[in-house]
């Protein structure tokens, strides 16, 4: 499903890089303004109104008790506020953070800048995405005709489609495919990816129910794609404890549809789509505003993560999926000579 604004992989910037000392400090007046503004945002916009109220009340109480008084640097202050909000919500999508770069992106996204400046920012963002190949780190064919695709994050860039279609075309003759989402911190999941592994029928992938119901969204697979559907190809998805958000969405959705086998560790557990809002200056907050919904499970993975079908350590996930794929291909093939070749390969992989 579409995530309104999310850039987890950008949020973890080094707050001490490239900023003056004054920018990294916060005075008492600003602290009070930030606490009150964040409290207001949580109260008005957090996906669950009752929890939003509790978070707002908690950080106001923390401020009044003097819990933020000793914090004079922005980074520790923001981390403390984030921790206090999570103590109430247990929501890993919640952040309070300082980032001039992210603030600029948010202002562009929300139309708060002149059109020509927004255009330049968007162009720089796309160029940055291109340098990371839109999160597509590696694509190859392993011995035994098993495709492997390593995706480090998901993006909603308009130019993503060409890269995704190219990767799928490369993998289209594989007998099995392994998609590696270990360490994938999320982003925006396009329905194009799951559509490659589903029929041309319109499949309801999931939706999100928002505090502001106008923002409710429903995601469906695509009836037309520019490539070969891989309906009979066995699909394996690798996860670990850092797999988050949109990466969890893809894993959970395909697992629920019984279209993929998930191998690895239980994921981080962030299901709620978010928005990023400016609090004051270049101080921002990331806040979940919707609840993800899966039509099969009638639930989501918030707080509990996606449970793998095969629970193994992160470093063993690829080899485990490789073995499973080889065994499945051996079981299905009627070519005795090919079966013998794969059996030898399997023995070597299992060593």
N, C-alpha and C positions, 0 to 999 in steps of 0.2 A: 504494500500500500504506500501511498505517497506520504512522506513525512514533511510537515510544513516548513520547518527550517531545522536542520541538524548538521553539525559539523564536529562530531566528537573528535575526529582525528586532528582537527585544528585547535580545539579547545585546550589541549594539553601543551600550549606554548610555554616556553621559558619566560616567565614574567620579568626576569632581570635582564633580558637581552634587548639592547638598543634603546632603552628608556632612561630619561634623566632621573636623578635621585628624587626630585620633587614629584615626578609623576608616580613614583612608587611609594609615596607616603600618603597618609590619610589623616585629616584633622578631625577633631571632635564633632564639629558641625556637620561635616560631610558624612561621618559615620551615622549620625542620627538620621540624616536625610535618606541615606541608603537603606538603613534598617526599616524605616517607616515605609519607604517606597516598595521594598521587597515584600514586606508584610502585606501591603495593599494588593500587590500583584498576586501573591499566593491566595489571598482571600477572594479575589475577584475571578481568577483565571484557572487555578489548579483544577485538574480533571475531576477530583472528588471534593465537593464543596466543604464537607465536614472536616476533612483532613487539611484542606487549605486554611480553614479557620483556625485549626489547632496549631499549624505551623506559624501563622501570623501572630497568634497570641504568644507562642513560645519565644520567638525571637524578640518581640517587644519586651517580654519579661526578662529575657537575658540582657537586653540593653539597659533596662531600668535597674537591674541588680549590679550593673557595672562589669558584666562579663566581657564586654568588648573594649573596656576603657584602656587596657594596657596595650592594645594593638595599634601601632602607629604605621605599620607597613601594609600596603594593599594586599599582597599575596597571603600572608597569614590571616588577615582579617577576612578575606573572601573565603578562605578554606574553613575558618571557624564558623562562618555563617552557613556555608554548605553543609558542614557536619551537623550543625544544630537543626537545620531543616530536614536532613536525612534521619536524624534521631527520631523525629516524629513520623515521617512518611515512609522511611525505609525505601526510598525511591532513588535508584542510582542515576536516573536521568537529570536529577536536580543539581544545578551548579549556580554559584555566584562567582564571577570571575572578572578580571581586568584584561582587556585586549583591544588596543586601538585598531588592529587589523580586522578583528571580528566585528567590532562596532561599525566600521566602515562598510563591511558586507551587509550588516543588518540594515543600516541606513539606506543602502542601495536597494536591498530587497523590498523594503517598505516604502520606497518612493520618497524618501526624506531628503534627497539630494537633487541638484539640477540634472536634467535628462542626459546631457552630454557627459557628465561625470559618472552617472550610473552606467552608461554604455562602456566607458573606459574601464570601470571596475569589473564589470561582467566579462569583458574581453580578457582582462588580466587573470580573472578567476579561471576561465576556460583554458588559457595558456598554461596556468599552473596545473590544472587537471590533466592536460595533454602530457606534460612532463612526467606525470605519474602514471601515464597510460590508462587513465580513468580507473585506477585501482587494479587493473589486470597485470599481475606481476609475472606470471609464467604460464605457458601453455605447451604441452608436449604429449607425445604418445609413448607410454611405457611399454616395455616388452610384454607381449601377450595381447597387443592391440587394445590397451586400456588407456583412455584419455585422462589427462590430468590438467586441471585449471586452478591456479592459485589467485584468489581475489582478495585484496587487502582492505578495500573499502568499497562502498557503493556510492554512486553519484547520479544526479539528475541532469547532468549536462546534456544539452541537445545533440552534441556530437558523440555521445556515448554509443549510440546505436550501431554505428559503423564498426567500432572496435568489438562490441559484443557479437555482432553477426559474423565478423571475421574469425573470432575465437571458436564460435559454434561450427562454422564451416570447416575449420581445421579438424575439429573433433568428430565430425558427422559420421565417419565410417568406423568409429570405435565400437567395440563389443561391450564396453562398460566405461563409465566416466566417473572420475573422482573430482569433486569440487572442494577445494581446500579453503575453509573459512576460519581456520585457526588464526587468532589475533586480529580478525576483521572487526573493526570498531563500529561498523554501521554506516549510515548515510541515508540514501534514498533508494529504495528498491523499485526497479522498473518491472512491470509485468511481463516484459519481453523475455527475461531469463526463464522463469517457470514455464512460459508458453512453449519453449522448445521441447519440453519433456511431457507435454499434455496434448490431447487431441485438439482438433480445430473447433470442437464444440466450446461454447462460452462457459468457462468454469469459474464459479464464485470463489475467489481466493481468500477473501476476508474483508474486513472493514474497520472503521474506527468511529466510535460514538464520542462526540465532543461535548464539553461543557457548553459551548456555544453551538447549538445543534445545526446552525447554518454551515458549519465546517465539517459536518459528518461526511465521510467518504466511504466508497465501496470499490473494491478492486476486483477486476475480472481478467481472466487470461485473454489473450488476443486471438481472434479468429483467423487473422492473416499475419503471417510472419515472412520475412525475406530470407528463408532458409529451410533446411530439411528438419522436420520434426523427428525426434528420436524417442519414439513411443516404446520400443522394445529394449532400449538400451538400459542396462542396470545403472542406477544412479546412486552414488555414495557421497555423503557430505561430511566433511571433517570439521569438528568443533573443539574448542577448549574453553577454559574459564574466562578468557578475554573476548570470546565471540559475543557480540553485543548488538542490540537494536535491530536494524534492518537485516543483518546477517542472521540473527535469531529468527526473524520473520520468515525468511526464505527456508531455513531449516525446519521450522515448526510447521509451516504450510505444506511443504513437500512430504514431510513425515506424516502429517495428518491425512493427506491424500493417498497415503501408502504408495507414493511414487518414488521415495528415496529411503535409503538406510543411513541413519546418522551414526557416526563412529567418532569416539573421542571422549571429551569431558563435558560435564554439564555446563551450559553456557551461563553468562553473567546475570541475565534476568531483567532486561529492560524492554518492556513491551509497549509503553505508552508514547505515541507521537508527541513531538515537542514543538515549542516556539522559543525563539530567543528574543528577549526584549531588552532595550536599553534602560538601565536604572538611573544612572546619572553619569554624564560624560562618557567615558569609555569603560565604565563598570556595567556589566550586563548580568542577566540571569537567564538560565535555560530552565524552562518549566514545562512539564507534561500537561497538555491541554485536552487530550483525547484518550480513550481506552480502546485498545485493540480488541478485535472480536474475530474468532474463528468459527465458521458455520458448522464445522464438524465437531469440534470439542466443546463449543459454546463457551469457550474461555480463552486464555492466553498464557504466556510464559512469565508474566510480571512477578518478580521476586523469587521465582523458583527455577527459572532457566529452562532451556530445552533439554530433556532427558535423552541421552543417546540410546540407540538400540543396542549398541555395543559399547560399554563403558570401559575405556582404556586411557592410560596416560597420554597426554598431548603428543609426546615424542614417539609414541607407538601407534598413533592413529593411522598414519599413511600406510605403514606396512600391514596393519590389520585389515584395512579396507582393500589393499592390494591382494592379500591372501583370499579374502572373501570373494572378490571379483573373479580371481583365477579359478577358484573352486566352482563357482557358479557357471563359468564358461565351459569348464571341463565337463560338468554335469549335463549341460545342454547340447554340446557338440556331438554329432554323429560321425565325424571324421576321425577315425581311429589314429591315423598318423599325427594329425594336429593335436589330438588329445594326449598322445604320448609326449609330444614336444612341450605342451603346457604343463604336464605332470612333472617333467624334469625341471622346468622353470619354477614351478611351485615349490619343489623341494629346496631349490637354491634360495628362494625368497624366505622360506620358513626357517632357514638356518639361523 
